[in-house]
Amino acid sequence: MTDDPANRSCVDKDPAKIEALNRGEIPIFEPGLAELVAKNVREGRLTFTTELAGPVKAAEAVFIAVGTPSRRGDGHADLSYVYQAAREIAGAMDGYTVVVTKSTVPVGTGDEVERIIREARPDADFAVVSNPEFLREGAAIADFKRPDRIVIGTEDERAKAAMNDVYRPLYLNQSPLLAMSRRTAELTKYAANAFLATKITFINEIADLCEQVGANVQDVARGIGLDNRIGSKFLHAGPGYGGSCFPKDTLALIKTAQDHAAPMRLVETVAAVNGQRKRAMGRKVITACGGSVRGKTIAVLGLTFKPNTDDMREAPSIDVIAALQDAGARVRAYDPEGMAAASHMLTDVDYAKDAYDCARDADALVIVTEWDMFRALDLRRLKAALAAPVVVDLRNVYRPEEMRHHGFHYVS
């Protein structure tokens, strides 16, 4: 990156995506992103292109931020996009260049990226750095501006200085910059996601036990979360984790550990329990409907794996809806941002225009994603819309006593 605005470029191979970005159309939903991109494009600090050579040649730092999905068949991270990007960057570099892997990659990927570039350009002056991201979908801009930490994986002093320059604007926020080896940085990302996935899965299993013994999981979560050694975040019981990171990253970590004869039994169990839980949520709805949903209409509020995103990857709603449809139910759904993506992944689902249209004449309503708008429903209007006052709240949005007061059969 240099002071020349033309060198703050985003490069993608998809011409349609680049054309849309140049028109100001953002391909994902992220609060505040469209405005941020428009402002920087307008002020000449950001450009979009399909041509890689020019921007890379002029750049001091090049970030690889391509997808690393789970590889079909074995669950390992598919690194083909990372390696292809490395080859193309190698051909365009001019002068000392820091190549930064922003993508989530298994331990040792940076070594292979360095080998690929060195093989293609033996004369090149460069360094490969691991700089994993820890952004939450739905809060990515705030997380970037005020990160808990910035992890820099390199032992090259010039590269470390360059990365310090990249992140200098965040110093005013006193963001800690942690320097470590490249392999350590790569593993830090996976370890963080696996630990958070473990917290989610732990409280979900506590929730199951609470149901059986007559305890309140939200009070349990508060009781343990106030312990500074534990912390309150990621202790919200629900239908299981999903999204673009936790499912694939836990699986990739499991496979890496197995390949190095250091199996991670805890993470293996977390992944297995989470998969079982998402399927069990469908059975929970069926039980709430008296043991059968055949011929019934079930309203589903929330499709994305979490609020404030349009991301449907590994969303619990997919498993819940599949279980309901397999049991003979008709499904009507509403999500403020996820219905376009869901329509490519779910079949035989009717999509509603709002929450009350979704509930119309339904035999039960299921809250799967805790969008803010679903936290403040008009309960009288909701009950009037439903054919039967059955609400299954997989996110514990409402208070049981409040729902009973309004005459609902409420399962949380």
N, C-alpha and C positions, 0 to 999 in steps of 0.2 A: 504494500500500500504506500502511496506517495501523496504529495500535496496536490498533484494533478487530479481534478475531479474525475477525469475520464478513466482513471485507474481504479476507482471504487466501483468495480463492475461485477454484476452477477451473471454468470455464464450457465446456460443450460442447452442441451441438445434438442429440446422440443421447441420447434419454431412457433407452434400455436401458443405455448405457455409464454414465451418471450414476447410475442405480439400482444397477448392479453396484458402482461405486466406493463408494457409500454403504453397501453391504453389506460392504465391505472386499475386494472382488474387483478385482484389478489386471488390466487388459486386455493387458498385455505382460509378458514375463519379463525381469526385470532384478534381479540379485542384491542383496538388501537393501532393495528398493523397497517391497515389501508391508509389511515391518515399520516402515519409516520413515513411510509414509503412515498406517498404523494408529496409531502413536504420536502423530502430530500431530493426527489427527482426534479421538482420545481426549482430548487435552489442549486441544482447542478452538482450535487454530491453523490448521485447514484445513477447508474445506467444499467440496462439489461441488453444482453446480446447472445447470439449463438456462436460468435467468433471468439475462440479461446486465445488464439496466438497473440493478438495485439495487447489485450489486458495483461496476460501473463508476462509478456516481454517487458512491460513497463513497471511491473509490480515488484515490491520488495517482499511481500508476503502473499502467499496463495493458499486459500483455505479449501480443503476438500470436504464438502458437506453433502455427499451423496448417500443414498439409502444403503443399508446393510441388512436386508430382510433375512429371515431364517431360510436356510437352503433346503430345498425340497429333498426329502428322503432321510437326512441325518440330523437336521436341526442346527447345524453349524451356521455361523453368519456367512452370508454370501458376500464375498469381498470383490467380486468381479468388477463392480462399478468403481470401487476405490482404485483398483489396480489399473483399470483403463484410464481413469483420470490422471494417475501418476505418469503413465506413458505419454499422454498428450501434453501434460505440463512439462515433461522432460524435453520435448521437442521445441518448446517455445521459450524456455528460460533464457535470460540474458543478464549476466552479472549475478552477484550474490543474491540468492533467493531462499527465503524460508518457506518450506512447504509444510502446511499445518493440517494434520488430520483432525477434523472436527467431528467426523462421523464416529459413531460408536463402533469400535473395532477390537477384536480379541488381542490378547497379549502377543507381541511379536509382529503385528501388522506393520508397524512403523519400520521395522528392520527390512521387511519385504518391499515396502515402498521405496526405501533408500536403495535397495539392491536394484530394483527396476529402473530407477532414475539413473543410477551410476552405470548400469549396463547400457542404457540408451545414450547417455552423455558422459563418457569418462572424463571429459574436460570440464564439466560443470562445477560451479562453486555454489554449494547449497547445503542446507541442513533440513532434516525432517523432525518436526516437533509434534507431540501429542498434546492436544488442547481440548479435552472432552467438554461437552456442554451439559449443564445441569438445569435446563430450563423446563418449567412446568407448562404444558399446554394450557392455554387460558390465562396464563400470567407471565408469558415469556418475556414481554418487554420490561416489566418491572423486575423480573428475575435477572435479566441481563444488565440492567442499569444498577441494581443493588444486589449483586450476587453474594451468597454466603462465603464463597471462595472462588478463586480462579486458579485452575490447575495447569501448570506448564511442565510438560515432560520433555526435557532435553538436558544434555550435559555440555552442549555447545554454547560458549559464552556469548558469541555474536548473536546466535539465535535467541538466547535469553534476553539480550538487550533489545532486540527487535520486538519481541513479544511484550516487553515492558513498555515500549513506545506505543504499540497497538492499544494497550489497555490503560495508558496514562490518563485518559479522561475519567476513568472510574476511580482514580486514586482519591479524589475529593470525597468519595463515599466511603473511604477507608476499607475498600474491599481487599481482603488478604490474598496475596498472590503466592501460591505454593509452588516452589520449584522442586522437581524430583526427576528421577530417571524416566525415560520414555516408556519403558515397559511398566513401571509402577503407575504412571498416569493412566495408561490403558486399562490396567486392572482396577484402578480406583473407581472409574465410571461403573464398571460391572458390579463391584462390591457395593457401591451406594444403592444401585437399583435393586440388587438382590436383598439388601437389608430392609429397604422400604417395602418391598413385596412381602417379606417375612412378617413385618409389623402388621400389614393389612391382613394377611392370612391368619396370624395369631389372634387378632381381635375377632375375626369372623368365626373362628372355632370357639372362642370364649362366648360369642353370641349364641351359638348352638347350645352350649352348655347352660347358658342363662335361661333359654327357653325351657329347658328340661327341669331346671330346679327352681324356677320362679324368681329369677334375679333380673336386674335391669342392666343391659350391657353398656348403655350410655353412662350410667353412674359408675360402673366398673372402669370404663375408659377414663373418666375424669379422675377417679380415685388413683389410678396408676399413672396417668399422664402428668399429674402435678409433681411427680417424682422427677427431678431434673435429670436423673440417669436414664429415664425412659422417654420423657417428652410427650406432648399431647398430639402431635401431628401424626397422621396416618393411623389413627386409632378409631376410625369411623367404620362400624360394621356395615357391610353391604353385600352385593351379589358377586363379589370377586373383582380382582383387578383386570384391566384390559389395556387397550391403547397400543401405541407404536413402540413402546420401550420395554416395559416390565416383562411381557410374555416372551418376546424374542431374546431379551438380554439375559433373563434367568436361564433360558434354554441354552444359549450360547456359552454361558459360564459353566453350566453343567457339562456340556460336551468338551470344553477346554480342560476342565478338571479331570474328566475321565481319560482324555488323551494323555495327560501328564501323570496318570496313576495317583491322583490326589482327589478322589471322588468327594463331592460336597453333598453328603446325605441330607443335610438340613434343607438346602436349596432344592434338591430333587423332590423332597416331600412337599415343600411349599408349592412347586409347580403342579404336582399331582393333585394336591388338595384344592388348589384354585380351579383347576379344570373340572373337578367333581362338583365344586360348589355352584358354578354357573349353571350346570345341568340340573342341580338340585332345586334351584330357584323356580324352575318351571313346575316341578312337582309340588312345591309349596303353594303355588297359585291354584293348582288343581285341587289340592286338599282344602283350601279355603273356599272353593266352590262346591264343596260337598262330595268330592271324590271323583267328579267327572266334569269335563268341559265340552263333551261331544255336542256339537250343534249350537254351542253358546258363543256369544260375541264377547271377546276380551279386549278392553281398551288398554293400550300401553302408552304411558307418558315417559318420554325420554328414550332415545335410541343411541346416542353417542356414548362413548365409554366414560365420559365425565362432562360436566357443564363447561360452557364457554369455549367449545371447540366443535368442529364438524367431523371429527375423526371417528370413524366407525371400526377401526382395526381392532380385532379381538374384543369387541364390545360385548358385555354380558347380555345385552338385549338380543343378540343373535341367537344365543343358546336358549334363552327364555322363550323367545317366539317359536323357535324350532320345536321345543318340547310341547308347547301349547298346540301348535299345528299338528304334530304327530298324534296328539290326544284328541284330535277332531275339532278343535276350536277355530272360529273365525277371528282374525286379529285385525284391529284397527289401531293405528299408531299416530302419535304426534310428537315432533321434536322441532324446536325453533330453528335449528341449523343443520340437522343431520339427515333430513329426509331424502335429499338428492343423492347423497352417498349411499344411504340405506337401500334405495330403490335398485341399486346395482348388486346388492348383496342378499336381499330378502325377496322371496317370491310370495305371491298371493296375500299381500298385506295391503289393506286400504289405508290411505293417508288422509288425516283430518286437517282442517284449517286452523283449529285451536284446541285447547284442552277440553272445552265443554262439547265441542263437536265430536271429539274423540270419544267422550263418555256417553254420547247419545244412545240410549236404549241398550247399553252394554250390560252384560250380566256380572261383570266385575271390572275394576280398574286397578292397574298395576303401575306403581311409580318405580321406574328403573333408573332414571338419571335425575339428580337433584338440581335441576335448573331453578334459578330464583323464582321464576314465574309459577313453578309448581309448589313452592313453599307458601304461597299466599293465595291459594284457590278460594273462591267463594263456596264454602262448604254447602250452604243451602242450595245454591244453583247446581252444584255438582251432584248432590243427592237427587234433585229433581230430574236431572238428565239421565241418570242411571236407571236401568230396568230393575236392578237389585243393588242395595246399598253395601256392596262388598268392595273394600279397598285393601289391597295388598301393597304395603309400603316397604320396598326393599332397601330404602335409604334412611328409614326412621326419621322422616321429615316432620311428622305430626306427633302430638302428644296423645297417647291412647285414651286418656280420660276425655279430652276434647272431642275426639272422633266418636266415642261412645255417646257423649252428650248430644251430638248431632244425629244419632241413630244409625251410625255405620257399624257393620261387622268389619272390624279393623284388625288386620294382621300385619305385624311389623317385625 
